[in-house]
């Protein structure tokens, strides 16, 4: 295992070197007290593991690590710190490998064992994983839940090391192809952190995102740009993008356009990233929901104009099924049933609406619906009273 050491304190480097040399199969291929020199050498040397001091005057170890993994994503980073609490509480470095000065041989042995195990696991995955030849595409599913579909049709749910890594990736994925400033990521993901510590947390999280994306490097790349990051997709189909293209291409409802409308309606399999409770998702989620509702109501209304009442009923029922609080769909069904003198269905539909509004929102249905329903009930009583026995 080829190792490089970087620490601005010469004594600390020499001590760490002595401890590492007590372990088998370790080769020190470089040791640097100057950060810039160390960085330059790392990019030109074959290296498996880098031990980085966290606190260095020119550049923090975490900043340097974030810089290194852009060019060498396979390298293992071990952070070295003199302050145990500082590392764990302020930077939450339990998510990465780290050791606390003075480093014991036993602690180094555990670290090396952990790295070897992780490396072996990654090699095993790479050997068994399907590697389709480009330009075979993968598909990213964003309706309901993030899933990656390989060319073989296999669906994969990404396993994130931390919740913040997941959120960071989803945020960059929402703005895919666009540069996102580090300051914006900090504001969105860590609004309550102290500014002098929050960037270390960002670099830590970016590191984990890149590690998780390693099996998909031919398709998804997290690149560093000036003052930020950009998520680039290549040979990737995104279900939401495909859906938006279909929806945008719709013309006015007609007999010829019905199939296109049904494709758009059926392709919406759940809210945009509906399984994730992040506030910054809400705007896009509501926008896509509104597009789907407009499409569904447009088709249902056209069906009614064409007196295709059964098809209109199916549309409204689907709306009620996906969005139970959508009063307009419930009301349309009540009016359809009333027009067909299906009185029991009117009663049942109003009861469903009343229950949903009470249970979900703690309110009664809108006043115009209540007034219509009360007038309908009154009319039905008069109608029944006047019927011959």
Secondary structure, 3 states (H helix, E strand, C coil): CEEEEECCCHHHHHHHHHHHHCCCCCEEEEEECCHHHHHHHHHHCCCCEEEEECCCCCCCHHHHHHHHHHHCCCCEEEEEECCHHHHHHHHCHHHCEEEECCCCHHHHHHHHHHHHHHHHHHHHHHHHCCCCCCCCCEEEECECCCEEECCCCCEECCCCCCHHHHHHHHHHHHCCCCCEEHHHHHHHHCCCCCHHHHHHHHHHHHHHHHHHHHHHCCCEEEEEECCEEEEEECCEEEHHHHHHHHHHCCCCCCCCCHHHHHHHHHHCCCCECCCCCCHHHHHHHHHHHHHHHHHHHHHHHHHHHCCCHHHHHHHHHHHHHHCCCCHHHHHHHHHHHHHCCCHHHHHHHHHHHHHHHHHHHCCCCCHHHHHHHHHHHHHHHHHHHHCCC
